[in-house]
């Protein structure tokens, strides 16, 4: 399997693991890893889990809408539309105070926020929370505005009141909700003190200690955080959320992982803890151990889509491709049987396509890509389809895919992508004139696209149209004077044709200034120095280039310089290395023929 796929799929796998269901006690669960604790978002509660009792709803005023109030509401909206925010705000806020209707206070707050008047918005939100003390939206708006100032303690009485009025079943989840709201404030020490005061009447609730643990951890007090998490675990030894919080606030990653592992030995059915443990193992690249944990999870729920996807991606990481295919196909089957708008099969289809391509099953690889629906990855998928079709020998079919995609493109960026892809396909198949025609047509539409100009220059170099090549590269330099590739390409072309060598060296040295560690630019400079007859400098630069990257073409150039200096055995060794890496390399063939060398 190619390395780029491994990098992509690892990222995908970790994000997939993060979406696995977590405890319903909250929607942000701490997870321990050996490197660094992370937070994983949770999903809604699974079937059979009790939901917290909702807070009471705030009653709306019952008096009938009078002509006076209706006139005030309509006139304030008209004034607001005309840009007279202050008159609209004052009128509507007065109507809210008169009617005691929280909806009018909310609208007044919206007007002030739209006008970027935080003080006026806060006054309206204060009234809104007074009229609707149980409204989550009002509370969050109030807190958001309070945090713009320095006095966040203002909201403490309202939060304390909401906790006192909540039913026993709702109080624990509400404590965690309050902690999540407060954590957004900048002054974490003040937040901790406020939270400590708010939850003081409820010391026997697990959630009290979990909230304090998280707040203390945010306040950079790991000792207090651990003490609170331990208190939560003492109150409820089988609490998955408590052990995960304890692991989260434990500074030593290995110790945190052991806490989770020991908990699983004692409570093997703790699904959320096992999910967190499996994800931590994946982050540490302990793929086989992670696979075992996910297989245990799959036994509990054989149709869990996210577990199937994680197992598919993890098996890719350890090159178990048949197993990866099996899991990913099962994943797609589950999605087909249970459509879910929040799940996108695209990544699974891309991985399956790559696996099929690696075993040279081009039809299967194409069939997976054809199933990808329009979306964020669609343009890239069409390019990949064309590349696969070209790899199978159908260049014209590949061009049709790209041309159709270009006509359906939703943006200039996508159009450029398809033009470049078509030009590259033709260039790779050595149809240089066709590639030149495609890119030339593209430049008529996008004359200042440095990417198209560069591709066009590389193709015209192949066709021998050096005038257009140089014109294109000089235009890039004019548009983007810090584009090192343009300086390098122009300088190398001059040096390779053994013309205007001082200018070639100057251009390439400019590229070196812009990208001193680029091995290909160092190769160009070495080659230009060789053409100038400066063998010592040429060998020095090319050895540096080959040390940065042992690319076949760099090795071929270095070999020729060594050959010219009488170091023929070392030169042949480099050429053999290049031949083993790229047996069909045209530069190597022409070099050996020109020097009459047989390897």
VMD Tcl script that draws the C-alpha trace (Angstrom):
set ca {
  {0.00 0.00 0.00}
  {1.30 3.43 -0.88}
  {2.39 5.71 1.93}
  {0.08 8.64 1.00}
  {-2.92 6.36 1.48}
  {-1.69 5.32 4.90}
  {-1.41 8.94 5.99}
  {-4.88 9.82 4.72}
  {-6.58 6.76 6.11}
  {-4.99 7.17 9.54}
  {-6.47 10.64 9.79}
  {-9.83 9.32 8.61}
  {-9.70 6.43 11.03}
  {-8.99 8.62 14.03}
  {-11.82 10.97 13.18}
  {-14.11 7.99 12.71}
  {-13.14 6.56 16.07}
  {-13.88 9.94 17.59}
  {-17.45 9.72 16.37}
  {-18.20 6.45 18.14}
  {-20.97 6.63 20.69}
  {-19.99 7.91 24.10}
  {-21.70 8.05 27.50}
  {-24.97 9.90 27.59}
  {-24.02 11.61 30.84}
  {-22.56 14.43 28.73}
  {-21.65 15.24 25.18}
  {-17.94 15.77 25.73}
  {-16.06 12.75 27.03}
  {-12.40 12.83 28.10}
  {-10.18 10.19 26.55}
  {-6.70 9.22 27.65}
  {-3.85 8.56 25.26}
  {-0.21 7.83 25.93}
  {0.73 11.14 24.36}
  {-1.83 13.73 25.25}
  {-5.39 13.67 26.60}
  {-8.05 14.60 24.06}
  {-11.78 15.22 24.05}
  {-14.19 13.18 22.02}
  {-17.64 14.39 21.10}
  {-20.47 12.09 21.96}
  {-23.54 10.94 20.16}
  {-27.11 10.86 21.42}
  {-27.92 8.25 24.04}
  {-28.30 4.69 22.80}
  {-31.61 2.88 23.02}
  {-32.54 1.91 26.54}
  {-30.65 4.75 28.20}
  {-32.78 7.09 30.29}
  {-32.90 10.72 29.29}
  {-32.65 13.50 31.83}
  {-35.94 15.10 32.74}
  {-36.47 18.39 30.89}
  {-36.61 21.67 32.74}
  {-40.03 23.34 33.04}
  {-41.04 25.57 30.15}
  {-41.44 29.31 30.64}
  {-45.05 30.51 30.20}
  {-45.83 33.15 27.60}
  {-48.07 36.17 28.42}
  {-51.75 35.54 27.87}
  {-53.23 39.03 27.14}
  {-54.48 39.55 23.60}
  {-52.28 41.46 21.16}
  {-53.45 45.08 21.28}
  {-53.34 47.53 18.38}
  {-50.75 49.55 20.28}
  {-48.36 46.61 20.73}
  {-48.88 45.47 17.14}
  {-48.03 48.97 15.91}
  {-44.86 49.07 18.04}
  {-43.67 45.69 16.75}
  {-44.32 46.54 13.10}
  {-42.87 50.06 13.32}
  {-39.70 48.78 15.02}
  {-39.17 46.18 12.30}
  {-39.65 48.79 9.57}
  {-37.24 51.15 11.34}
  {-34.68 48.37 11.69}
  {-34.89 47.52 7.99}
  {-34.23 51.20 7.21}
  {-31.05 51.14 9.32}
  {-32.55 52.92 12.34}
  {-31.50 50.25 14.81}
  {-31.64 52.43 17.94}
  {-35.27 53.51 17.51}
  {-36.26 49.94 16.68}
  {-34.40 48.56 19.70}
  {-35.82 51.07 22.19}
  {-39.37 50.57 20.91}
  {-39.18 46.79 21.04}
  {-37.47 46.64 24.43}
  {-40.18 48.91 25.84}
  {-42.85 46.63 24.38}
  {-41.14 43.61 26.00}
  {-41.14 45.33 29.39}
  {-44.80 46.30 28.95}
  {-46.06 42.88 27.84}
  {-43.51 40.70 29.73}
  {-43.11 38.74 26.50}
  {-39.61 37.11 26.25}
  {-39.91 36.87 22.46}
  {-39.87 40.66 22.15}
  {-36.84 40.91 24.44}
  {-35.08 38.30 22.32}
  {-35.80 40.27 19.13}
  {-34.50 43.47 20.73}
  {-31.30 41.63 21.64}
  {-30.95 40.40 18.05}
  {-31.26 43.95 16.75}
  {-28.56 45.20 19.12}
  {-26.24 42.32 18.22}
  {-26.76 43.00 14.50}
  {-25.85 46.63 15.18}
  {-22.77 45.51 17.12}
  {-23.91 47.16 20.33}
  {-22.99 44.64 23.06}
  {-24.08 46.79 26.01}
  {-27.58 47.28 24.60}
  {-27.72 43.59 23.65}
  {-26.80 42.61 27.20}
  {-29.59 44.76 28.62}
  {-32.10 43.03 26.36}
  {-30.74 39.58 27.17}
  {-30.96 40.32 30.89}
  {-34.67 41.02 30.41}
  {-35.01 37.93 28.23}
  {-33.53 35.66 30.92}
  {-35.70 37.34 33.55}
  {-38.83 36.60 31.50}
  {-37.67 33.12 30.43}
  {-35.40 31.86 33.23}
  {-35.48 28.27 31.92}
  {-34.52 29.06 28.34}
  {-31.21 27.45 27.32}
  {-30.96 29.86 24.40}
  {-31.38 32.87 26.66}
  {-28.82 31.52 29.13}
  {-26.24 30.88 26.42}
  {-26.79 34.31 24.89}
  {-26.48 35.90 28.32}
  {-23.24 34.05 29.03}
  {-21.78 34.84 25.61}
  {-22.34 38.56 26.15}
  {-21.13 38.48 29.76}
  {-17.87 36.94 28.56}
  {-17.21 40.00 26.43}
  {-16.74 41.89 29.67}
  {-14.93 41.18 32.91}
  {-17.81 40.38 35.27}
  {-18.88 36.82 34.47}
  {-19.94 36.33 38.10}
  {-23.11 38.25 37.18}
  {-24.59 35.07 35.77}
  {-23.96 33.01 38.92}
  {-27.35 33.65 40.59}
  {-29.27 32.60 37.49}
  {-27.31 29.35 37.20}
  {-27.74 28.61 40.89}
  {-31.48 29.23 40.55}
  {-31.76 26.88 37.58}
  {-29.98 24.13 39.51}
  {-32.18 24.62 42.56}
  {-35.35 24.43 40.45}
  {-34.24 21.39 38.44}
  {-35.58 17.96 39.28}
  {-33.13 15.49 40.90}
  {-32.88 13.56 37.62}
  {-32.03 16.69 35.60}
  {-29.63 18.27 38.08}
  {-26.55 16.18 37.26}
  {-26.66 16.74 33.49}
  {-27.40 20.42 34.12}
  {-24.24 20.76 36.25}
  {-22.18 19.42 33.36}
  {-23.96 21.74 30.95}
  {-23.16 24.74 33.16}
  {-19.51 23.68 33.32}
  {-19.35 23.52 29.51}
  {-20.88 26.99 29.25}
  {-18.52 28.52 31.80}
  {-15.39 26.94 30.33}
  {-15.56 29.39 27.41}
  {-14.59 32.27 29.68}
  {-10.97 33.47 29.60}
  {-10.34 33.66 33.35}
  {-10.33 29.98 34.31}
  {-9.62 30.72 37.99}
  {-12.75 32.87 38.28}
  {-14.71 30.20 36.45}
  {-13.57 27.52 38.89}
  {-14.58 29.62 41.90}
  {-18.01 30.38 40.42}
  {-18.60 26.72 39.58}
  {-17.44 25.64 43.02}
  {-19.99 27.94 44.65}
  {-22.80 26.86 42.32}
  {-22.35 23.11 42.91}
  {-21.52 23.33 46.64}
  {-25.07 22.27 47.70}
  {-24.74 19.00 45.74}
  {-21.62 17.18 47.04}
  {-23.11 13.70 46.61}
  {-23.62 14.05 42.86}
  {-21.03 12.39 40.63}
  {-21.48 15.20 38.12}
  {-20.46 17.79 40.73}
  {-16.99 16.28 41.01}
  {-16.70 15.63 37.27}
  {-17.49 19.28 36.53}
  {-14.99 20.47 39.14}
  {-12.35 18.09 37.78}
  {-12.69 19.48 34.28}
  {-12.74 23.07 35.47}
  {-9.68 22.52 37.68}
  {-7.86 20.90 34.77}
  {-8.68 23.89 32.56}
  {-7.36 26.08 35.38}
  {-4.05 24.17 35.24}
  {-4.57 22.54 38.62}
  {-4.05 18.83 37.81}
  {-3.85 17.78 41.46}
  {-7.28 19.21 42.28}
  {-8.60 17.80 39.01}
  {-7.40 14.30 39.91}
  {-8.81 14.56 43.45}
  {-12.23 15.54 42.11}
  {-12.20 12.78 39.48}
  {-11.28 10.23 42.17}
  {-14.16 11.49 44.31}
  {-16.52 10.92 41.38}
  {-15.19 7.41 40.89}
  {-15.52 6.70 44.61}
  {-19.17 7.75 44.50}
  {-19.81 5.56 41.44}
  {-17.02 2.99 40.89}
  {-18.49 1.74 37.61}
  {-18.93 5.20 36.08}
  {-17.40 5.21 32.62}
  {-17.43 8.98 32.52}
  {-15.58 9.16 35.85}
  {-12.75 6.85 34.79}
  {-12.39 8.65 31.48}
  {-12.26 11.99 33.27}
  {-9.63 10.64 35.66}
  {-7.58 9.38 32.73}
  {-8.01 12.72 30.99}
  {-6.62 14.73 33.89}
  {-3.76 12.32 34.59}
  {-0.58 13.93 33.22}
  {1.31 10.68 32.60}
  {-0.11 9.13 29.43}
  {1.05 5.61 30.29}
  {-0.51 5.83 33.74}
  {-3.73 7.12 32.18}
  {-3.81 4.24 29.71}
  {-3.28 1.76 32.57}
  {-6.20 3.28 34.50}
  {-8.46 2.66 31.51}
  {-7.07 -0.84 30.89}
  {-7.54 -1.85 34.54}
  {-11.10 -0.50 34.52}
  {-11.90 -2.66 31.48}
  {-10.62 -5.75 33.25}
  {-13.02 -5.04 36.08}
  {-15.91 -3.87 33.88}
  {-15.45 -5.61 30.50}
  {-18.85 -4.43 29.25}
  {-17.94 -0.75 29.57}
  {-18.42 0.04 25.90}
  {-17.57 3.75 25.97}
  {-14.36 3.14 27.88}
  {-13.36 0.45 25.40}
  {-14.05 2.85 22.53}
  {-11.82 5.46 24.16}
  {-9.12 2.87 24.83}
  {-9.22 1.62 21.24}
  {-8.98 5.15 19.91}
  {-6.01 5.88 22.17}
  {-4.23 2.77 20.89}
  {-4.87 3.87 17.31}
  {-3.43 7.32 18.04}
  {-0.32 5.63 19.41}
  {-0.16 3.56 16.19}
  {-0.63 0.35 18.16}
  {-2.88 -0.90 15.39}
  {-3.06 -4.60 16.21}
  {-4.01 -3.91 19.84}
  {-6.59 -1.38 18.65}
  {-8.02 -3.96 16.25}
  {-8.53 -6.42 19.10}
  {-10.46 -3.80 21.07}
  {-12.69 -2.93 18.11}
  {-13.30 -6.62 17.42}
  {-14.57 -6.94 20.98}
  {-16.88 -3.99 20.36}
  {-18.09 -5.58 17.12}
  {-19.14 -8.75 18.95}
  {-21.50 -6.64 21.03}
  {-22.95 -4.91 17.95}
  {-22.04 -6.67 14.66}
  {-23.81 -4.01 12.58}
  {-22.19 -0.95 14.13}
  {-21.08 1.10 11.12}
  {-18.37 3.11 12.82}
  {-16.73 0.05 14.35}
  {-16.72 -1.67 10.95}
  {-15.16 1.40 9.36}
  {-12.49 1.67 12.05}
  {-11.59 -2.01 11.63}
  {-11.35 -1.54 7.87}
  {-8.98 1.41 8.15}
  {-6.88 -0.18 10.91}
  {-6.35 -3.27 8.77}
  {-5.14 -1.03 5.95}
  {-2.52 0.34 8.33}
  {-1.04 -3.12 8.92}
  {-1.41 -4.12 5.23}
  {-4.13 -6.71 5.90}
  {-5.96 -5.73 2.74}
  {-8.38 -8.69 2.38}
  {-9.60 -8.11 5.95}
  {-9.83 -4.36 5.29}
  {-11.98 -5.01 2.21}
  {-14.27 -7.32 4.15}
  {-14.91 -4.78 6.91}
  {-15.33 -1.84 4.55}
  {-17.76 -3.74 2.32}
  {-19.80 -4.65 5.41}
  {-19.70 -0.99 6.40}
  {-21.11 0.04 3.01}
  {-23.79 -2.64 3.26}
  {-24.87 -1.33 6.68}
  {-25.10 2.22 5.30}
  {-27.12 1.00 2.33}
  {-29.57 -0.83 4.63}
  {-29.77 2.02 7.14}
  {-29.30 5.35 5.32}
  {-27.86 8.04 7.56}
  {-27.33 11.62 6.37}
  {-24.55 12.08 8.90}
  {-22.48 9.23 7.44}
  {-20.68 9.59 4.14}
  {-19.43 6.43 2.39}
  {-16.92 8.41 0.32}
  {-13.83 7.63 2.38}
  {-14.60 3.90 2.41}
  {-15.10 3.93 -1.36}
  {-11.81 5.77 -1.89}
  {-9.89 3.29 0.27}
  {-11.51 0.30 -1.45}
  {-10.64 1.84 -4.81}
  {-7.00 2.24 -3.76}
  {-6.83 -1.36 -2.54}
  {-8.24 -2.60 -5.85}
  {-5.79 -0.44 -7.81}
  {-2.84 -1.78 -5.84}
  {-3.72 -5.31 -6.93}
  {-4.10 -3.92 -10.48}
  {-7.86 -4.50 -10.60}
  {-8.63 -1.28 -12.49}
  {-12.31 -2.12 -13.26}
  {-13.02 -2.70 -9.56}
  {-11.17 0.48 -8.59}
  {-13.25 2.44 -11.09}
  {-16.50 0.88 -9.94}
  {-15.93 2.12 -6.38}
  {-15.17 5.65 -7.56}
  {-18.30 5.70 -9.71}
  {-20.37 5.24 -6.54}
  {-19.10 8.49 -5.00}
  {-21.88 11.07 -4.98}
  {-21.39 14.82 -5.54}
  {-19.85 16.52 -2.56}
  {-16.60 17.91 -1.20}
  {-14.45 15.12 -2.71}
  {-16.28 14.90 -6.04}
  {-13.81 16.89 -8.17}
  {-10.84 14.92 -6.89}
  {-12.69 11.68 -7.50}
  {-13.31 12.58 -11.15}
  {-9.62 13.28 -11.62}
  {-8.80 9.94 -10.00}
  {-11.28 8.16 -12.26}
  {-9.59 9.67 -15.31}
  {-6.14 8.70 -14.02}
  {-7.26 5.10 -13.50}
  {-8.84 4.93 -16.94}
  {-5.62 6.27 -18.46}
  {-3.64 3.73 -16.46}
  {-5.82 1.04 -18.05}
  {-4.89 2.40 -21.48}
  {-8.04 4.35 -22.35}
  {-6.66 7.87 -22.68}
  {-9.60 9.13 -24.75}
  {-12.08 7.78 -22.21}
  {-10.11 9.50 -19.45}
  {-10.27 12.79 -21.36}
  {-14.04 12.48 -21.76}
  {-14.43 12.12 -17.99}
  {-12.43 15.28 -17.37}
  {-14.14 17.25 -20.12}
  {-17.57 16.29 -18.79}
  {-16.47 17.16 -15.26}
  {-15.22 20.52 -16.52}
  {-18.60 21.32 -18.07}
  {-20.33 20.38 -14.78}
  {-17.82 22.23 -12.57}
  {-19.22 24.58 -9.99}
  {-16.21 26.90 -9.73}
  {-13.22 28.23 -11.64}
  {-10.97 26.37 -9.21}
  {-12.49 23.06 -10.28}
  {-12.26 24.00 -13.98}
  {-8.54 24.70 -13.53}
  {-8.11 21.39 -11.74}
  {-9.68 19.47 -14.62}
  {-7.67 21.34 -17.30}
  {-4.43 20.60 -15.46}
  {-5.38 16.97 -14.98}
  {-6.10 16.51 -18.68}
  {-2.83 18.16 -19.61}
  {-0.95 15.91 -17.18}
  {-2.59 12.76 -18.56}
  {-1.54 13.69 -22.08}
  {1.95 14.62 -20.96}
  {2.38 11.32 -19.09}
  {1.33 9.43 -22.21}
  {3.85 11.49 -24.24}
  {1.14 13.21 -26.31}
  {2.92 16.50 -25.83}
  {1.27 18.46 -28.65}
  {-2.21 17.47 -27.46}
  {-1.23 18.50 -23.93}
  {0.05 21.82 -25.26}
  {-3.24 22.44 -27.08}
  {-5.31 21.70 -23.96}
  {-3.20 23.96 -21.73}
  {-3.04 26.73 -24.35}
  {-6.85 26.73 -24.54}
  {-6.99 26.86 -20.74}
  {-4.69 29.89 -20.68}
  {-7.06 31.78 -22.92}
  {-9.64 31.49 -20.14}
  {-7.19 31.87 -17.23}
  {-4.25 33.89 -18.62}
  {-2.77 34.69 -15.19}
  {-2.91 31.20 -13.69}
  {0.66 30.49 -12.63}
  {-0.12 26.76 -12.37}
  {-1.36 26.59 -15.96}
  {1.54 28.74 -17.17}
  {4.03 26.40 -15.51}
  {2.41 23.25 -16.90}
  {2.31 24.83 -20.35}
  {6.00 25.74 -20.09}
  {6.93 22.15 -19.18}
  {5.00 20.78 -22.16}
  {6.31 23.31 -24.68}
  {9.81 22.42 -23.50}
  {9.06 18.84 -24.58}
  {7.77 19.97 -27.99}
  {10.83 22.15 -28.56}
  {8.82 25.36 -28.48}
  {11.39 27.09 -26.28}
  {10.13 30.58 -27.10}
  {6.68 29.93 -25.60}
  {8.27 28.07 -22.71}
  {10.46 31.03 -21.80}
  {7.62 33.51 -22.27}
  {5.41 31.51 -19.89}
  {8.07 31.19 -17.20}
  {8.97 34.88 -17.39}
  {5.28 35.75 -17.02}
  {5.14 33.63 -13.86}
  {8.17 35.52 -12.51}
  {6.39 38.79 -13.28}
  {3.15 37.69 -11.58}
  {4.79 35.84 -8.69}
  {8.37 37.08 -8.24}
  {8.99 34.62 -5.38}
  {8.07 31.54 -7.39}
  {11.28 29.52 -7.15}
  {10.05 26.86 -9.59}
  {9.87 29.34 -12.47}
  {13.44 30.57 -11.93}
  {14.67 27.00 -11.58}
  {12.83 25.68 -14.65}
  {14.05 28.48 -16.89}
  {17.61 28.26 -15.61}
  {17.72 24.48 -15.95}
  {16.33 24.62 -19.51}
  {19.07 27.04 -20.53}
  {21.77 24.95 -18.86}
  {20.49 21.68 -20.30}
  {20.59 23.21 -23.80}
  {24.05 24.59 -23.00}
  {23.12 28.17 -23.87}
  {23.29 31.50 -21.98}
  {25.01 29.69 -19.12}
  {25.83 32.74 -16.94}
  {22.14 33.72 -17.08}
  {21.17 30.13 -16.24}
  {23.38 30.15 -13.13}
  {21.95 33.53 -12.04}
  {18.37 32.30 -12.40}
  {19.02 29.08 -10.51}
  {20.88 30.87 -7.71}
  {17.82 33.08 -7.29}
  {15.76 29.91 -6.91}
  {18.28 28.63 -4.34}
  {17.82 31.83 -2.32}
  {14.07 31.25 -2.28}
  {14.29 27.51 -1.47}
  {17.79 26.63 -0.21}
  {16.91 23.05 0.79}
  {15.12 22.03 -2.40}
  {17.09 19.05 -3.82}
  {15.90 19.58 -7.39}
  {17.02 23.20 -7.41}
  {20.40 22.12 -6.02}
  {20.52 19.55 -8.85}
  {19.87 22.30 -11.40}
  {22.65 24.46 -9.98}
  {25.09 21.58 -10.03}
  {24.16 20.78 -13.62}
  {24.57 24.44 -14.66}
  {28.00 24.59 -12.97}
  {28.95 21.41 -14.83}
  {27.99 23.02 -18.13}
  {30.11 26.02 -17.16}
  {33.08 23.69 -16.57}
  {33.16 24.26 -12.79}
  {33.52 20.58 -11.87}
  {34.39 21.05 -8.20}
  {31.35 23.26 -7.57}
  {29.17 20.98 -9.70}
  {30.12 17.85 -7.76}
  {29.63 19.65 -4.44}
  {26.11 20.82 -5.35}
  {25.01 17.50 -6.81}
  {26.30 15.52 -3.84}
  {24.31 17.90 -1.62}
  {21.23 17.42 -3.80}
  {21.55 13.62 -3.77}
  {22.01 13.70 0.00}
  {18.80 15.69 0.35}
  {16.95 13.29 -1.92}
  {18.41 10.23 -3.72}
  {16.24 10.78 -6.78}
  {17.19 8.78 -9.93}
  {17.60 11.85 -12.13}
  {19.81 13.61 -9.57}
  {21.88 10.43 -9.37}
  {22.20 10.34 -13.18}
  {23.54 13.93 -13.25}
  {25.96 13.26 -10.39}
  {27.11 10.11 -12.17}
  {27.94 12.06 -15.32}
  {30.01 14.59 -13.38}
  {31.88 11.78 -11.61}
  {32.44 10.08 -14.98}
  {33.92 13.30 -16.35}
  {36.24 13.47 -13.33}
  {37.48 9.91 -13.83}
  {35.47 8.39 -10.97}
  {33.91 5.82 -13.26}
  {33.21 3.05 -10.74}
  {31.28 5.43 -8.48}
  {29.45 6.82 -11.51}
  {28.36 3.34 -12.64}
  {27.18 2.54 -9.12}
  {24.95 5.62 -9.12}
  {23.58 4.75 -12.57}
  {22.80 1.19 -11.48}
  {20.92 2.59 -8.47}
  {18.95 4.88 -10.79}
  {18.22 1.97 -13.13}
  {16.92 -0.18 -10.27}
  {14.60 2.64 -9.15}
  {13.42 3.68 -12.62}
  {14.33 1.14 -15.36}
  {12.60 3.15 -18.11}
  {14.19 6.52 -17.30}
  {14.82 8.33 -20.60}
  {17.54 10.58 -19.14}
  {19.51 7.52 -18.05}
  {19.15 5.88 -21.45}
  {20.29 8.99 -23.33}
  {23.20 9.55 -20.91}
  {24.50 6.00 -21.27}
  {24.13 6.11 -25.06}
  {25.89 9.47 -25.31}
  {28.77 8.35 -23.12}
  {28.81 4.87 -24.72}
  {28.57 3.17 -21.31}
  {27.21 -0.29 -20.61}
  {26.20 -1.19 -17.08}
}
mol new
graphics top color blue
foreach p $ca { graphics top sphere $p radius 0.5 }
foreach p [lrange $ca 0 end-1] q [lrange $ca 1 end] { graphics top cylinder $p $q radius 0.2 }
display resetview
